[in-house]
Amino acid sequence: MAAQPIVRNPRRALVVWTSCALACAPGDHDPARKAARSRLSIIQGTRDTGDLAAIGVMRTDGSLLCSGVLISRHVALTAGHCFALPPVPTRVFFGSDPLGDGMFGAIASFEQHPTFDFASLRDDIAAVVVEGGAPFWVTPAIASEWAPSVGDDARFVGFGWTEIDQAGDWARKYELTAAIDSVEPRTFGYGVATCQGDSGGPAFVHTLGLEVAAGVTSSGDLRCA
């Protein structure tokens, strides 16, 4: 698994970070596998009902496509590949279970990282503007100013599958903590944690006493193993 450290786009005021927790093979050019990437869960994690900054990224019909993280009242981050194939997401979900609690919001616009590349998953991150902003009861996450380090514990949050081979629970928010075992210029890596449906979900680390969002899930092996 892997994820990308924070980068700044000098043409925009928004801090765009490219941290990818890999859940499908990054060099795979098979269209079916690319489509699977677009639905990148938290393997053997626990239910998360309190972290409202982590959101669901939904299709028009309300079904889950990806996960994401709110970094201001109006802006969320998710994986760039979530918008690479139709049907692209049109809604976001605030809560822990789209069938049981929370509320939906519309996506007013989105923008993938200027150098995002679908084939390689380079800079696999996108900014989403939430129409009307997030509900008042949602506190946005703090976006990290620094890349994480090898050995740091990262808390992953997402709505994807909870068992290897894309099984278990689906479309409900789970979390799991795993150690970062590699840090590259654009990604950081870890072991078994995320799966399909978790793409775009946050990897939280602790910096200077604060929990900050250091990356968003991107891809890895198809079995999530």
C-alpha positions in Angstrom: 0.0 0.0 0.0 1.2 3.5 -0.6 0.3 7.2 -0.2 1.6 10.6 -1.3 3.0 13.4 0.8 1.7 16.9 0.7 2.6 19.3 -2.1 1.6 22.8 -2.9 0.4 24.0 -6.2 1.9 27.5 -6.6 -1.0 28.6 -8.9 -3.7 28.0 -6.3 -4.2 29.1 -2.7 -5.6 25.7 -1.8 -3.1 23.3 -0.2 -3.2 20.2 -2.4 -1.7 17.2 -0.9 -1.0 14.0 -2.8 -0.9 11.2 -0.2 -2.1 7.9 -1.7 -2.9 4.8 0.3 -2.6 2.3 -2.6 -5.4 -0.2 -3.0 -4.8 -1.4 -6.6 -1.7 -1.9 -8.7 -0.4 1.6 -9.7 1.1 0.5 -13.0 -1.9 -1.5 -14.2 -3.4 -0.2 -17.4 -6.3 -2.7 -17.6 -9.6 -0.7 -17.9 -11.5 -3.1 -15.6 -8.9 -2.7 -12.9 -8.9 1.0 -13.4 -12.7 0.9 -12.8 -12.1 -1.1 -9.6 -9.6 1.5 -8.5 -12.4 4.0 -8.7 -14.2 2.2 -6.0 -11.2 1.8 -3.8 -12.1 -0.4 2.9 -10.6 -0.6 6.0 -9.5 -4.2 6.5 -10.4 -5.7 9.9 -11.0 -2.2 11.2 -13.6 -0.9 13.7 -16.7 1.2 13.1 -16.1 4.9 13.2 -19.1 7.1 14.2 -17.3 10.1 15.5 -14.8 11.3 12.8 -17.1 13.5 10.7 -14.3 15.1 8.7 -14.0 11.8 6.8 -16.9 11.7 4.3 -18.4 9.5 1.6 -18.2 10.4 -2.0 -21.4 9.3 -3.7 -23.0 8.8 -7.1 -26.3 10.6 -7.9 -28.3 7.6 -6.7 -26.6 7.8 -3.3 -24.4 4.7 -3.8 -20.8 4.9 -2.6 -18.0 5.5 -5.1 -15.1 6.7 -2.9 -14.2 8.3 0.4 -12.9 11.8 1.2 -11.9 14.3 3.8 -13.2 17.7 4.5 -10.5 20.4 5.0 -12.7 23.4 5.2 -16.5 24.1 5.3 -16.6 24.1 1.5 -13.7 22.0 0.3 -13.0 18.3 0.6 -10.2 16.2 -0.8 -10.5 12.8 -2.4 -8.5 10.7 -5.0 -8.2 12.1 -8.5 -9.1 8.8 -10.1 -12.6 9.0 -8.5 -13.4 11.4 -11.2 -11.5 9.7 -14.0 -14.3 7.3 -15.2 -18.1 7.8 -15.5 -20.3 8.0 -13.6 -18.4 10.6 -11.6 -19.5 11.4 -8.1 -22.1 14.2 -7.7 -22.8 14.0 -3.9 -21.0 13.8 -0.6 -22.2 12.2 2.6 -21.6 13.4 6.2 -22.0 10.7 8.8 -21.1 7.1 9.4 -23.8 5.1 7.5 -25.6 6.5 4.4 -28.5 4.2 5.1 -28.8 5.0 8.8 -27.6 8.5 9.7 -26.1 11.8 8.5 -26.9 13.9 5.5 -26.0 14.4 1.9 -24.6 17.5 0.1 -24.1 18.3 -3.6 -20.7 18.6 -5.3 -20.7 22.0 -6.9 -17.4 21.4 -8.8 -14.2 19.5 -8.6 -10.7 19.8 -9.9 -8.1 17.0 -10.2 -4.4 17.9 -9.5 -3.0 19.7 -12.5 -0.4 16.8 -13.1 -2.8 13.9 -12.2 -2.2 10.9 -14.5 -4.7 8.1 -14.5 -2.3 5.4 -16.0 0.4 5.9 -13.4 -1.8 7.5 -10.6 0.7 10.3 -10.3 -0.6 13.1 -8.1 -3.8 11.1 -7.5 -5.8 13.8 -5.7 -8.7 16.1 -6.3 -10.4 19.0 -4.6 -14.2 19.0 -4.3 -16.3 22.1 -3.6 -19.3 21.3 -1.5 -22.4 23.3 -2.5 -23.6 25.4 0.4 -20.8 24.0 2.6 -20.7 21.3 5.2 -23.3 21.1 8.0 -22.5 23.2 11.1 -21.9 20.1 13.2 -19.0 18.9 11.0 -15.5 20.0 12.0 -13.0 20.0 9.1 -9.7 18.2 9.4 -6.4 20.0 9.6 -4.3 19.4 6.5 -0.7 18.6 7.3 2.1 21.0 6.3 4.7 18.1 6.3 5.1 14.6 4.9 4.9 11.8 7.5 8.0 9.7 8.5 8.7 6.0 8.3 7.5 4.5 11.6 4.6 7.0 12.1 1.3 5.4 12.9 -1.4 6.5 10.5 -5.1 6.3 11.2 -7.0 5.4 8.0 -10.7 6.1 7.7 -13.0 5.0 4.8 -16.2 3.5 3.7 -14.9 0.5 1.7 -14.7 -3.2 2.1 -13.6 -4.5 5.5 -12.2 -7.9 4.4 -9.5 -9.1 2.0 -10.9 -10.1 -1.4 -13.5 -7.3 -1.3 -15.8 -8.9 1.3 -17.4 -8.0 4.6 -19.1 -4.8 5.4 -19.4 -2.0 2.7 -20.4 1.7 2.6 -20.2 2.2 6.3 -17.4 4.2 8.0 -14.5 2.2 9.5 -11.0 3.1 10.8 -7.8 1.3 11.3 -4.3 2.3 12.5 -1.2 1.0 10.6 2.4 2.0 10.6 4.0 3.8 7.6 6.8 1.7 6.2 8.0 3.8 3.3 8.0 7.5 2.3 8.7 8.5 -1.3 8.6 12.0 -3.0 5.0 11.6 -4.0 3.7 8.6 -1.9 4.0 6.9 1.4 3.4 3.2 2.0 2.0 0.9 4.6 0.8 -2.7 5.0 -2.8 -4.1 4.9 -5.3 -1.4 5.8 -7.4 0.0 2.9 -9.5 -1.6 0.1 -12.0 -0.7 -2.6 -14.2 2.1 -1.4 -11.5 3.8 0.7 -10.0 5.7 -2.2 -9.7 9.4 -1.2 -10.2 8.7 2.5 -7.8 10.3 4.9 -4.6 9.0 6.5 -4.3 10.9 9.8 -1.0 11.3 11.7 0.0 13.2 14.8 2.2 16.3 14.4 3.1 18.7 17.2 0.3 17.3 19.4 -2.4 17.6 16.7 -4.0 14.9 14.5 -3.6 16.1 10.9 -4.6 14.7 7.5 -1.3 13.6 5.9 -2.7 11.9 2.8 -5.6 10.4 0.9 -6.0 6.7 -0.2 -5.1 6.0 -3.8 -4.4 2.4 -4.8 -2.8 -1.0 -4.2 -3.3 -4.7 -5.0 -6.8 -5.8 -6.2 -7.2 -8.3 -3.3 -6.4 -5.5 -0.7 -3.9 -8.1 0.8 
